[in-house]
Amino acid sequence: MKYALYVAIFFLCGCGLGSAYGESSALELSEPETHLFVIYGQSNGAGGTRDVDTTPVLSGELWDVLNGNPAVLKDPTRYDGLHRGSAWPAFAEEYNQLSGNKAIILNASIGATAMHDMKVGTVNYNLLVEWLQDALAHYGNNIQSVSMIFVHGELDSSLQTPYDIYFKDLTEISDHLKSVTGKYTVTYVHRVGVNLSSIWASSLMKKFGHEIIERTKLREDLKPVFVKAPTFDFENGLQEPDFIHYSRAGYSMMGREIAANIYNYQRGCDVAPNLYSESAYISEFGVVPPPSDPPCVAPPSPPNAAINVILLHYLQGR
């Protein structure tokens, strides 16, 4: 009996020791909460890899926008019927492991759509609001907060949409969602990646991504949450062969890092050191990143690039 008791205590106290983040992860002593995350933007928000993992994530949930009911969280999470993998099962799993809380995913992203067709008052935005209100009516007080993860900008960078106009439309989305629900807290902004099929397009996208992330400093309710997409390419195994969408490994990395950074934001941590390497931070902002205080959960290490490429070539019969 004593032996069994010691084993039980070991597992209860050691549950976070295996965390990839170097500190205890999920099971906080507080009551678990449920948070609704609205995904809005273009195809990398919807999900764009053909390598689809349909394994259910039981610690999260999907709001089925077309049928108006909860569903098992697994890929595909997009609503347009395309069978593509996304970042959101990995995100929900990681968020639960870190916080002990449940993430509900409402994926309203659409491929190849500019901001002027997604801003407040458009058909796409009105659908998002309708779906969100349906979800809130269903879950009621079981949801503690609503926030948005905004994955967008590729098309607007190519169209050279003026930064001020784009940022104005983004802030109006955030402001309007606050009026839709008192539970709305923040818009987490994903930095646009690059299009490696075109040096011109990649240059525009890098500049566009930098400018929009810089402007998030102007608003407390806009927070950068993932800025490493410009480092994704085919050689490191994080991008699809189409040069614009992420691979399954890329989406997994994106989802898990977004989860770690949101968890840190919610705890009042300084997230900047987790968003960038020191050299990237200096390049982006011109100053050395401040120390993280209180300590933040570090993002997961990137996948082994060599193994990814070898596996990819093997699967393609190379």
Secondary structure, DSSP 4 states (H G I P E B T S, - for coil): -HHHHHHHHHHHHTTTTT-TTSS--S--SSPP-EEEEEEEESHHHH--BSS-----EEEEEEEETTTTEEEEE-S---SSS---B-SHHHHHHHHHHHHS-EEEEEE---SS--GGGTSTTSHHHHHHHHHHHHHHHHHGGG--EEEEEEE--HHHHHHT--HHHHHHHHHHHHHHHHHH-TTEEEEEEEPP---TT-HHHHHHHHHHHHHHHHHGGG-TTEEEEE--GGG--TTTT-B-TTSSSB-HHHHHHHHHHHHHHHHHHHTT---HHHHS-HHHHHHHHSSPPPPPSS--PPPPPPP-HHHHHHHHHHHTT-
